[in-house]
Amino acid sequence: MTQPPAFCLSPSDIHKGLPQIAKAKGLLANWQHKDKRTYTEAVTNALALTGWMSVYYDTGHAGGLWENRKAFLTTRAGALLGDFRKTIGRTTLRKETSGATHRLLGRDFVHHANTIYGKDFWSSPVSTNDGQSLTLRDYTRMALKAAGLL
């Protein structure tokens, strides 16, 4: 899902009249061509975020509304791509990307992660060195607790 280099946008290209989809495609093109990153990295990041959300929200530590978790997930998955920026000499021009644009990209990343790995990826069985059988989500939860992050 590589965007053509001609889709790259700079901060000066962003204006009110530019449709969200054009901003999203431009941000993805910048990420792929200027930052030399791949679409696969974005999908893998979305998969990791899905697992983190599953562990974090199931523990009751999360504040806010439970219903907002899907919008939060898609926005954070798209936020991986950052903002529009261009460096000229020592000065960096930066144009912030809206949450709607990040959410539009993130929705695709999460969808592709679910399509490729399956919705039940985090429920997949794993076994520990001592032979104990757990789901990947439970193993992740134990690792986060052991690291003091949960």
C-alpha positions in Angstrom: 0.0 0.0 0.0 2.8 2.4 -1.0 1.7 5.9 -2.0 3.4 7.5 -5.0 6.2 10.1 -4.1 4.1 12.7 -5.9 1.6 12.5 -3.0 4.1 13.9 -0.5 3.0 17.2 1.1 4.8 19.9 2.9 3.4 22.2 5.6 2.7 24.9 3.0 0.5 22.5 1.1 -2.0 22.2 4.0 -5.0 24.5 3.9 -8.7 24.4 5.0 -10.0 23.4 1.5 -7.8 20.3 1.2 -10.0 17.2 1.9 -9.1 14.9 4.9 -8.4 12.0 2.6 -5.8 14.0 0.7 -4.1 15.0 3.9 -4.2 11.4 5.0 -2.7 10.1 1.8 -0.1 12.9 1.8 0.9 12.1 5.4 1.3 8.4 4.6 3.4 9.3 1.5 5.6 11.5 3.6 6.1 8.8 6.1 6.9 6.2 3.5 9.2 8.3 1.2 10.7 11.0 3.5 11.0 9.0 6.7 11.7 5.7 4.8 9.1 3.7 6.8 6.8 1.0 5.6 3.0 0.4 5.8 3.8 -2.9 7.6 5.4 -1.0 10.5 2.1 1.0 10.9 0.0 -2.2 10.8 2.3 -3.9 13.4 2.1 -0.8 15.6 -1.7 -0.9 15.4 -1.6 -4.6 16.4 0.5 -3.7 19.5 -1.8 -0.9 20.4 -4.8 -3.2 20.2 -3.1 -5.6 22.6 -2.1 -2.7 25.0 -5.7 -1.4 24.9 -7.1 -4.9 25.6 -4.8 -5.3 28.6 -5.1 -1.7 29.9 -8.9 -1.4 29.6 -9.6 -4.8 31.1 -7.8 -3.9 34.3 -10.0 -1.0 35.1 -7.1 1.5 35.2 -8.4 3.4 32.3 -10.4 6.5 32.9 -12.9 8.0 30.6 -15.7 6.3 28.8 -15.4 2.7 27.6 -17.2 3.7 24.4 -14.4 6.0 23.4 -11.8 3.2 23.3 -12.2 2.5 19.6 -11.8 6.1 18.6 -8.8 6.4 20.9 -7.3 3.3 19.3 -7.7 4.5 15.7 -6.5 8.0 16.5 -3.3 6.7 18.3 -2.6 4.2 15.5 -2.7 7.0 13.0 -0.7 9.4 15.2 2.3 7.2 14.7 2.8 9.1 11.4 3.2 12.4 13.2 2.7 15.8 11.6 3.6 17.6 8.4 7.1 19.0 8.7 9.9 20.4 6.6 13.4 21.4 7.6 15.0 24.4 6.0 18.5 25.0 7.3 18.1 25.1 11.1 14.4 25.9 11.1 11.7 23.2 11.1 8.3 24.2 9.7 5.6 22.1 11.3 1.9 21.9 10.6 -0.1 19.8 13.1 -2.3 17.1 11.8 -5.8 16.9 13.1 -7.1 14.0 15.1 -9.6 13.3 12.3 -6.8 12.7 9.8 -5.0 10.5 12.3 -8.2 8.6 12.9 -8.8 8.1 9.2 -5.3 6.5 8.8 -5.5 4.6 12.0 -8.9 3.0 11.0 -7.1 1.5 8.0 -4.1 0.3 10.1 -6.4 -1.3 12.7 -8.5 -2.9 10.0 -5.5 -4.4 8.2 -4.0 -5.6 11.5 -7.3 -7.4 12.3 -7.5 -8.8 8.8 -3.9 -10.1 8.7 -3.5 -11.3 12.3 -7.2 -12.0 13.1 -9.4 -10.4 15.7 -8.5 -13.1 18.2 -4.7 -12.7 17.9 -4.4 -11.6 21.5 -6.5 -14.6 22.6 -4.0 -17.0 21.0 -2.6 -19.7 23.3 1.1 -19.5 24.3 3.0 -21.6 26.8 5.6 -20.5 29.3 9.0 -22.2 30.0 7.4 -24.0 32.9 4.7 -25.5 30.7 1.9 -23.2 31.8 -0.7 -22.4 29.1 -1.9 -18.8 28.8 -3.4 -16.5 26.2 -1.1 -13.9 24.7 -3.1 -11.2 26.4 -2.7 -12.8 29.8 1.1 -13.3 29.2 1.3 -9.6 28.2 -0.6 -8.6 31.3 1.8 -10.6 33.5 4.8 -9.1 31.8 3.5 -5.6 32.3 2.8 -6.3 36.0 6.2 -7.7 36.5 7.8 -4.6 34.9 5.7 -2.4 37.2 3.8 -0.8 34.2 0.4 -2.0 35.2 
